[in-house]
Amino acid sequence: MAILSEYNLRQLDRLVKCINSFEEGNLSLSSLVSNIEGLIGALENFSLSQRNELIRKWGVLDEIFAVCLDENNRPLSTEERNLINRTLYELRELCFSLMGNHDPDKTGFT
């Protein structure tokens, strides 16, 4: 795996922080989907396969949000909540994997 630039490490760290914020109830699904899309788009000189892995996981969240929005902002079903939780777990693990030995709790990134 290629060594990531400090810039890309910061973007992945921010992505993990967005996930944490959503799980703590401090970020809406709408904001989470938007933030993740922006952070993935901000990655520089990132391998296409790695970017596509992130996009696939983001796409699950985006699709759930779009369906709920299309259905007059209906509340999430239990199945959708479970899918969101599983996807966020996988997305966080993917970020940690891409970050290698990088410890996001010790980055000092803001």
Contact map, one row per residue, 1 for C-alpha under 8 A:
11100000000000000000000000000000000000000000000000000000000000000000000000000000000000000000000001000000000000
11110000000000000000000000000000000000000000000000000000000000000000000000000000000000000000000000000000000000
11111000000000000000000000000000000000000000000000000000000000000000000000000000000000000000000000000000000000
01111111100000000000000000000000000000000000000000000000000000000000000000000000000000000000000000100000000000
00111111100000000000000000000000000000000000000000000000000000000000000000000000000000000000000000000000000000
00011111110000000000000000000000000000000000000000000000000000000000000000000000000000000000000000000000000000
00011111111000000000000000000000000000000011000000000000000000000000000000000000000000000000000000000000000000
00011111111100000000000000000000000000000011000000000000000000000000000000000000000000000000000000000000000000
00011111111110000000000000000000000000000000000000000000000000000000000000000000000000000000000000100000000000
00000111111111000000000000000000000000000000000000000000000000000000000000000000000000000000000000000000000010
00000011111111100000000000000000000000110110000000000000000000000000000000000000000000000000000000000000000000
00000001111111110000000000000000000000100000000000000000000000000000000000000000000000000000001000100000000000
00000000111111111000000000000000000000000000000000000000000000000000000000000000000000000000001000000001000010
00000000011111111100000000000000000000100000000000000000000000000000000000000000000000000000000000000000000001
00000000001111111110000000000000001100100000000000000000000000000000000000000000000000000000001000000000000000
00000000000111111111000000000000000000000000000000000000000000000000000000000000000000000001001000000000000000
00000000000011111111100000000000000000000000000000000000000000000000000000000000000000000000000000000000000000
00000000000001111111110000100001001100000000000000000000000000000000000000000000000000000000000000000000000000
00000000000000111111111000000001000000000000000000000000000000000000000000000000000000010001000000000000000000
00000000000000011111111100000000000000000000000000000000000000000000000000000000000000000000000000000000000000
00000000000000001111111111100000000000000000000000000000000000000000000000000000000000000000000000000000000000
00000000000000000111111111111001000000000000000000000000000000000000000000000000000000000000000000000000000000
00000000000000000011111111100000000000000000000000000000000000000000000000000000000000000000000000000000000000
00000000000000000001111111100000000000000000000000000000000000000000000000000000000000000000000000000000000000
00000000000000000000111111110000000000000000000000000000000000000000000000000000000000000000000000000000000000
00000000000000000000111111110000000000000000000000000000000000000000000000000000000000000000000000000000000000
00000000000000000100111111111011000000000000000000000000000000000000000000000000000000000000000000000000000000
00000000000000000000010011111111000000000000000000000000000000000000000000000000000000000000000000000000000000
00000000000000000000010000111111100000000000000000000000000000001000000000000000000000000000000000000000000000
00000000000000000000000000011111110000000000000000000000000000001000000000000000000000000000000000000000000000
00000000000000000000000000111111111000000000000000000000000000000000000000000000000000000000000000000000000000
00000000000000000110010000111111111100000000000000000000000000000000000000000000000000000000000000000000000000
00000000000000000000000000001111111110000000000000000000010011001000000000000000000000000000000000000000000000
00000000000000000000000000000111111111000000000000000000000000000000000000000000000000000000000000000000000000
00000000000000100100000000000011111111100000000000000000000000000000000000000000000000000000000000000000000000
00000000000000100100000000000001111111110000000000000000010000000000000000000000000000000000000000000000000000
00000000000000000000000000000000111111111000000000000010010000000000000000000000000000000000000000000000000000
00000000000000000000000000000000011111111100000000000000000000000000000000000000000000000000000000000000000000
00000000001101100000000000000000001111111110000000000000000000000000000000000000000000000000000000000000000000
00000000001000000000000000000000000111111110000000100110000000000000000000000000000000000000000000000000000000
00000000000000000000000000000000000011111110000000000000000000000000000000000000000000000000000000000000000000
00000000001000000000000000000000000001111111000000000000000000000000000000000000000000000000000000000000000000
00000011001000000000000000000000000000111111110000000000000000000000000000000000000000000000000000000000000000
00000011000000000000000000000000000000000111110000000000000000000000000000000000000000000000000000000000000000
00000000000000000000000000000000000000000011111000000000000000000000000000000000000000000000000000000000000000
00000000000000000000000000000000000000000011111101100000000000000000000000000000000000000000000000000000000000
00000000000000000000000000000000000000000000111111100000000000000000000000000000000000000000000000000000000000
00000000000000000000000000000000000000000000011111110000000000000000000000000000000000000000000000000000000000
00000000000000000000000000000000000000000000001111111000000000000000000000000000000000000000000000000000000000
00000000000000000000000000000000000000000000011111111100000000000000000000000000000000000000000000000000000000
00000000000000000000000000000000000000010000011111111110000000000000000000000000000000000000000000000000000000
00000000000000000000000000000000000000000000000111111111000000000000000000000000000000000000000000000000000000
00000000000000000000000000000000000000000000000011111111100000000000000000000000000000000000000000000000000000
00000000000000000000000000000000000000010000000001111111110000000000000000000000000000000010010000000000000000
00000000000000000000000000000000000010010000000000111111111000000000000000000000000000000000000000000000000000
00000000000000000000000000000000000000000000000000011111111100000000000000000000000000000000000000000000000000
00000000000000000000000000000000000000000000000000001111111110000000000000000000000000100110000000000000000000
00000000000000000000000000000000100110000000000000000111111111000000000000000000000000000010000000000000000000
00000000000000000000000000000000000000000000000000000011111111100000000000000000000000000000000000000000000000
00000000000000000000000000000000000000000000000000000001111111110000000000000000000100100000000000000000000000
00000000000000000000000000000000100000000000000000000000111111111000000000000000000100100000000000000000000000
00000000000000000000000000000000100000000000000000000000011111111100000000000000000000000000000000000000000000
00000000000000000000000000000000000000000000000000000000001111111110000000000000000000000000000000000000000000
00000000000000000000000000000000000000000000000000000000000111111111000000000001000000000000000000000000000000
00000000000000000000000000001100100000000000000000000000000011111111100000000000000000000000000000000000000000
00000000000000000000000000000000000000000000000000000000000001111111110000000000000000000000000000000000000000
00000000000000000000000000000000000000000000000000000000000000111111111000000000000000000000000000000000000000
00000000000000000000000000000000000000000000000000000000000000011111111111110000000000000000000000000000000000
00000000000000000000000000000000000000000000000000000000000000001111111111000000000000000000000000000000000000
00000000000000000000000000000000000000000000000000000000000000000111111110000000000000000000000000000000000000
00000000000000000000000000000000000000000000000000000000000000000011111111000000000000000000000000000000000000
00000000000000000000000000000000000000000000000000000000000000000001111111000000000000000000000000000000000000
00000000000000000000000000000000000000000000000000000000000000000001111111100000000000000000000000000000000000
00000000000000000000000000000000000000000000000000000000000000000001101111110000000000000000000000000000000000
00000000000000000000000000000000000000000000000000000000000000000001000011111000000000000000000000000000000000
00000000000000000000000000000000000000000000000000000000000000000001000001111101100000000000000000000000000000
00000000000000000000000000000000000000000000000000000000000000000000000000111111100000000000000000000000000000
00000000000000000000000000000000000000000000000000000000000000000000000000011111110000000000000000000000000000
00000000000000000000000000000000000000000000000000000000000000000000000000001111111000000000000000000000000000
00000000000000000000000000000000000000000000000000000000000000010000000000011111111100000000000000000000000000
00000000000000000000000000000000000000000000000000000000000000000000000000011111111110000000000000000000000000
00000000000000000000000000000000000000000000000000000000000000000000000000000111111111000000000000000000000000
00000000000000000000000000000000000000000000000000000000000000000000000000000011111111100000000000000000000000
00000000000000000000000000000000000000000000000000000000000110000000000000000001111111110000000000000000000000
00000000000000000000000000000000000000000000000000000000000000000000000000000000111111111000000000000000000000
00000000000000000000000000000000000000000000000000000000000000000000000000000000011111111100000000000000000000
00000000000000000000000000000000000000000000000000000000100110000000000000000000001111111110000000000000000000
00000000000000000010000000000000000000000000000000000000000000000000000000000000000111111111000000000000000000
00000000000000000000000000000000000000000000000000000000000000000000000000000000000011111111100000000000000000
00000000000000000000000000000000000000000000000000000000100000000000000000000000000001111111110000000000000000
00000000000000000000000000000000000000000000000000000100110000000000000000000000000000111111111000000000000000
00000000000000010010000000000000000000000000000000000000000000000000000000000000000000011111111100000000000000
00000000000000000000000000000000000000000000000000000000000000000000000000000000000000001111111110000000000000
00000000000000000000000000000000000000000000000000000100000000000000000000000000000000000111111111000000000000
00000000000110110000000000000000000000000000000000000000000000000000000000000000000000000011111111100000000000
00000000000000000000000000000000000000000000000000000000000000000000000000000000000000000001111111110100000000
00000000000000000000000000000000000000000000000000000000000000000000000000000000000000000000111111110000000000
10000000000000000000000000000000000000000000000000000000000000000000000000000000000000000000011111110000000000
00010000100100000000000000000000000000000000000000000000000000000000000000000000000000000000001111111110000000
00000000000000000000000000000000000000000000000000000000000000000000000000000000000000000000000111111100000000
00000000000000000000000000000000000000000000000000000000000000000000000000000000000000000000000000111110000000
00000000000000000000000000000000000000000000000000000000000000000000000000000000000000000000000100111111001000
00000000000000000000000000000000000000000000000000000000000000000000000000000000000000000000000000101111111000
00000000000010000000000000000000000000000000000000000000000000000000000000000000000000000000000000000111111000
00000000000000000000000000000000000000000000000000000000000000000000000000000000000000000000000000000011111100
00000000000000000000000000000000000000000000000000000000000000000000000000000000000000000000000000000011111100
00000000000000000000000000000000000000000000000000000000000000000000000000000000000000000000000000000111111110
00000000000000000000000000000000000000000000000000000000000000000000000000000000000000000000000000000000111111
00000000010010000000000000000000000000000000000000000000000000000000000000000000000000000000000000000000001111
00000000000001000000000000000000000000000000000000000000000000000000000000000000000000000000000000000000000111
